[in-house]
Each structure stands twice: as C-alpha cells, then as structure tokens.
Amino acid sequence: MRVVVFEDNDDKWSDINSVLVEKGVRASGIRRVDNVAQFVEICRAQIDLCIIDLLMPGVRGGDCRSAGGELLQMLDFSGMQRIPVLAITAFPGEADQQRQAFAARGCIIYDYNERHVWLQALDIFIAQAKEKGRYEFLIFTSIKAERDAYLALMQSRVESTQRIGLDLLEFDIDGRPGAAILLPRMGLINAAVTVARALESYSPNAVAMSGICAGVAPNATMGQLLAADVVWEYQSGKWLDDAFESEPYQVSIPQATRLTLSKLLEAESLVARLERNYSGDVRPTHISAPKLAPFATGSAVIADGRRLEYVRDQHRKVAGLDMEVFGFHRAVELSGQSIHSFSAKVVVDMADTAKGDSLHKYGCHVSAQFVLDAIRALR
C-alpha cells in the first residue's frame, strides 16, 4: 500500500505517519510531500491514498497559503481522479472556505483537533486502499506448469488463494508483496480479460508475463529467452480468397522498462545464472543469447509452414509467436496505469510439425527466473 501525505508541519506529519504505521501501513510505503512544488515528484507514481493539508507553502521554506484546491486539481490533471483523498487540517476557518470544493470531489475535510473522528475515518480509507494496493507486482501465466516454476524458485512463503475470481499464488520478492495469476484458459482473449480485471482491482508497480512460446527462424532458436519488445496480433486483417491482407496494430513496452530489460539482457553469463537452480534433465543443445525481440500473437497454435509465412511477412525480425502476449500488453495499455509491463518467454518449438514438450520445464524455469530478476530491478 502506498500513501502520500501532503503536510509541511513536522509535528503533524510525525503524528499522522505514526498512526499509519500503527494501522498496518508499511513505513516504506508512506511518502511525505511538504510543499506544492514537490508534487512533480509523485505525479506519475502509483498511489493508493492521499492525505492532504489545506495550507502549505508553494516551495520549500516559503510562506503557507491556501493550497488544498490546487492540490485536488493537480491530482485530477495527473490522472489520479480515482485515488481516495482525505483532508486533515488544524485550521477550521480554512476548512469552511474549501468544504464545498472538496465535497464536489467526494472528499471530506476533517478537523485535526477532533482526533477520534479522523482516526475512525482513516480506518475505513486504509481498509479500502489496502485492497487496491495489496500487490506491488503481478505475474501472469497461461498454463499451470509456467506458474509452478515459481514454487521452486521462491524462498519466501507462498500461499495459494483466490481473489475477485482469480487464481493466485501470493509471495514476496525482497519484501515486496505480489502474486502469480494463472489464466482460466490459454489464449489472447483470456489474457486480455484477466489482466484487465486484475488492473481494475489492484494497482501494482509492475506486471509481467512468463512462460513458453514458439520461435520463428532464423530470428530465434530452441531454448532461447525472448523478451517482447513490440507485439501485435498477427491474425487481424482480411482474407480475400486465398490471400490474407494483414492489418496489425502494435503495442510497445514502456521505454523505461525497455532500458532496464536491455541492461539485464546484456549481463555476462546471464543464461548460466538463470539455469542455476534448474533441476530438470533436458536443456537446449545450443545456447543462444537472450534478447529483446518482436512478438506476434494469435488465437490458434501454428504448426504449418504456410501459415507461418503470413506472420513472417508482417515483420522481417519477428522472433516470438504465442497466444497471449499481445492480449496482455494491450490490456495494460488500455488500463491507463503508468506501470512497468513486460513479457519474457522461452522458445520450445519452431511453429512446425516437430512440436514437442521436452523443453517445457526448462522454458518455464528460465523465463520465471528472468521475470523475478527483472521485477527486482524495476523500482
């Protein structure tokens, strides 16, 4: 859970901060903003609850002025209209002047001196915000074997549960709470709907998808880890007799996420580190360097050379082929949340008739380990 407290008075800040910690909010999840100009530091952050004062200086060290209405507008203009806002002020006169504007925003102004009142209200706000901020990261997988790979990798306690109709494994990464969600079925639509539902209910800092995929030669080889750079749905377009006119719409990963992944993929001996705890017997006969690569997604498995040519014609460097990645990234894009999002899958077949499952366990393990490393690096 992430709480931002707009407060310039040191004593009042210390009091509110202590109350939040006593009520179960992690100290690391509480951020203080002591002047209006500092808002720029949090305007793109994932926030679950705002506690604001009505009088604050415009800049650090400046004179206090009426700032409550201005802060509400800044929250709205930054796309934070849905974040719960609680106002606590020690100046009743200022509260009377701003009460109507705050009420229009659905925000109640509380008198700091009526401590029992705002403490009870804070309990309700925290309970509502805790559910929204329950997870700092979410990982999506399309089959059980992909998610089971995390069980062997986690050193913290793992709990199997269900929330909002989703199948989850809950665990921490370096003290950060998160979950791996298993899709109800494979496929683009199931991925899009499940991700959209999760992001409607939770506000993580990062979301990811791991697992296995097909590779497109010569841009991919068996056992190679591919992190999606740009993704599209290869089956969008029009069939005219025996000819297909493609009309793909692409989604790119966030640039900040791409830079972090690029550095991770450049690391020496990356594959050896990802394989370190792998307990299976089968490994690729040839090791290819992991890379960022174009991904194409469709609703059906391709195991035919002619169909594969339609995909190759859409992007000369397409390397990955699967049934979920585009749905995952498109749902994140439409959610409106400015968060890290990425997908990483390992090639276990070449989209031809020679499909097999010998590398499935390896692919699930390596992709899961990379996703865990990436989430650690994305802050």
N, C-alpha and C positions, 0 to 999 in steps of 0.2 A: 504494500500500500504506500502511495506517495502523496504527501501532504505539503502544501506550500502555505506558509504563514507570512502574511504581509504585516509586519509590525516593526516600528522603529524604537519603541520603548524597551529598554533592556530587561527591566523587571517584569513587564507584562509578557514579553517573549519567553523569558525563562519559566514563568508560571504556566503558560499555555503549552510550551514544549514538554514540561514535566507531566502535565495532565495527559497529553497524547501518549507519552511513553507508558504511563501508569495504565492507560486503557488498551495497551497492547500494540500500539504503533511502533515499529522499529525506529530507533533513533536515526539510523542511516537513511530512512525514508522520509525524514522531515527536513524541509528546506526553508530557510529564512530569507525574506526579501525586505530590506529596511528602507528602501526609497523607491519612488516610482520609476526612475530611470533603469533600475536593476531588473525591471520586468523583462527586458530583452533577453536576459539570461535563461528565462524559463518559458518563453513564449512558444517554443517548439517541443517542450518536454511533455512526457506522459504524466498527467496529474489526475489524482482521484478525488481530492478535496482541497478547497481553498478556504482559508480563514483570513479575513481581511479587516484592517482597521480603517476608520473613516478619515483620520487625519494623519498624513505622512508627508515628509519632505520630498520635493521633486528630485533632488540629488542628495547624495550622502553629505551630511553636515549642513544642509540647507534648513530653512525655516519650515515648520509644519504648515500644511494648508489642507483644505478640503480636497480629498483625493479619492474618496470611495466611488463616486460615479465614474470618474475617469478610469479607475481600475476595472470596473464592470465592463465599460466599453472596450478596453484593451483586451479583456478576456474574450469578449464576443468577436472582435475583429480578428483575433488569433485562432478562431475556430473552436473555442472552448466553451461554447454556449451550454453544453450538456454537463459541464463539471459542476457539482454541487458547491454552493458558496454560502459560507456562514460568516456574518459580520459581528464582531465583538468590539464595542467601543466604551471608553470611560467618559465620554462627553455626551450626555443626554440631549443637549441643545442641538448638536450636530446631527444626532440620530433623528430628531424631529424634522429637520430640514431635508434629510435624504430618504426618509422612510418610504415615501411614495415611489421614488425611482427604484429603490431596492425591491419593493413589493412587486413591481412590474416585471422584474427579473426572476421572481419566485424566491427571493432572498429575504430572510427576517433579520432585523438588527437587534442584537441582544446587548443589554447593559452589563458591562464588565463587573460592576459592583453587585449585581444580582447573581452571584456565583452559582447558586443552586439551580437557577433556571438554565443558564447556558451550558452547565455541566450535563444536565439531563438531555438537552438538545444535541449536544456533542455526541452522546452515546448513540443516538439514532443516526446521525450523519456518518459516524465511523462505521456502524454496522452496515449501512448501505454502501459506503465507499470501499469497505474491506472486500466485499464480494467482487466488485469491479476490478480492484487492484490485487486480487488473490494471487495472480501469476505474473512473474516478470518475463517469462518466456513460454512459448507453446511450440511443440514439435508435432507435426502431422505425419502419419504413415498410412499406407493404403492396405497393407496386409499384416497379419499378426507377427510373422517372422521378422518383419522390419522393426516393429516395436519391441519385440522380445530381445532384440540386440542390446537395448538399453539396460535390461535387467542384469546382464553380465558385466556391464561397464560401470554401474553406479556403486559408489562406496557409501553413499548416504542411504537412509531408509527409503524404500519405495512402497507406495501404497496404491492399491488398485481401487478405484472408486468410479462413480458416475455422477455427473452434474449436468443440469439442463439437457438431459437426454444424450450426453456424450460419454463415451468410454475412455477413461483416463487412467494413466499411471502418473502419480504425483511423486516428485523428488526434487531435491535441491542441487544446484550447481554452485559451489563455493558460497553457500549460504543464501543463494537467490532461489526463491520458490518457483516451480514451473511444473509442466505436465506434458506427457506424450499422449496424443489423441489418436485413436485408431478409427479410421473412416468406417462407416457402416458397410460400404461396398467399394470396390475399385471403380475408378472412372472419373472423368472430368467434372460431371455434374455433382457427384457425391463430394468431390473435393471442394468445389466452389461453395456448395451449400453448407458443408460442415465448417469450413473456415469462416464464412460469413456469420454463421451462428455464434461461433466462439468469440469473434471480434465484436459482436454486438453485446456480448455479456461480459467480456474481460478486456483489459487494456494493457497488454504486455509491452515490454520494450522491444522484443524481438520474436519473430515467428520463423519457423523453418520446416522444411520437408526433407525427409531422408528415405533411402531405400534403394531399390534396384531398377534398372531400365535397360532398354535396348540401345545398341550403338549403331552409328551409321558410318560405314567405311568410306573413304580412308581416314576420316576425321576422328575416329575412336577405335579403341581396341578392347578386347576382352579383359575384364578386371580393372579397367581404368576408372578413376573417380572423376566425375564431371560435375562442376558447379554451374548451374544455369546462369547465363549472362543476359541473354534476351530469349524470350519464349513466345510461342504463338500456337494457335490451333490450326493444324495442317489441313483439316477437313472443311474449313469454311470456304465457300466459293460456289461454283455452279458446274454441274455435269451437262455437257452438250454431246449427245450420242455417246461416243467412247472417249471423248476429250473432257478434261477437267480444267476449268479456269479457276485458279486459286485466288482467294481474296483474304489473305491472312492479316490479322491485327495483332501487333506485338505489344508485349509488356517487358520493360527493362527493370532490373533490380535497382534500388536506390544507389546513387553514386557513392555515398559514404560507406555503405555496406560493401560495394564492389571493391573499394580501395582496401578495406580490411581483409576481405577474402583473398585478394591478389597477393597481399603480403604473406598470408598464411600458406598459400599455394607455392610460394617461392622458397619456402623453408627447406633447407638441406635435410635429406633423409626423412622427408615427410612420410612417404609410404611405409618405411620401416617403423616409424613411430605409431602410425595408425594401425599397423598389423601387430603391434607388440603384445597385446593381450588376446589375440585371436587364437582360439582353441581348436579350430576345425582342421581337417586333413587336407583339403583342397585349396590350392592357391593358383593364381594365374601363372602360366608358363612363361609369360613375358611381362615385365613391369613397365608400364607407360606412366609418364609424369601426370599427376592430376592437373586439371586446368579449368578455367572458365570457358564455357562453350555455348553456342546456340542450341536451344532445346525446342522440339516440336511435340505437341500433344494431340492425341485423338482418342475417340471413344472405343476404338477396337484395336486389338493386338495385330500388328503387321508381321506376317511371315511369308511375304511374297515379294519377289524382286521387282515386279512391275509396279505394284503399289508403292514400294519404297522410292521408285524413281520420281513419283509425284512430289514426294517430300524433298528429295534432293534438289529438284528444280526450283523450290521455293527459297533456298538459301544454300549457296555453294559450300558453306562451312558448317552446316548443321551436323551435330555430333551425337546428341542425345534424343531418344524417342521414348515417350511414355504415355500414360493415360491420365495423369493428374496434375502435372506441374503447372500448366497454363491456368487451369481452374484455381489452383492455389494462389498464384500470383495475381490473377485478375480479381479475385475476391479481396485480397489485401489492398489492391489499388483502389477498389471501389469503396472500401470501408472508410476512407478519409483519414485514417490514422497515419501519422508520420512516424513509422517504426521501421526497424531493420527487418528485412524479409529476404530469405534466400532458400534455395533448394540444392541438395547435393545427392547424387545417386551414382551407383557403380554399374558399369556395363556388364551384363551377364549373358547376353546373346547379341547377335548381329542382325536381328529382324529378318531371319531367313528360316528355312525349314529345319535347320540344325539346332533348334531351340532345346535347351536342357536346363536342369536345375543344379548342376554341380557347383556353381559359383554363388548360389543364392545366399548361403550362410556367410561366406566371405564378404559379399557385397553389402549385406545388411550391417555387418560389424564395422567395416571400414567407413561407410557413409555415416553411421551413428557416431563413431568416434570423431570424425571430422566436424559434425554438427555440434557436438559438445565443446570441442576446441574453439569453434567459431563463436558460439554463444559466450564463452568466457572472454573472448577478445572484443566482443561488441558491447560497448557500455553506453 
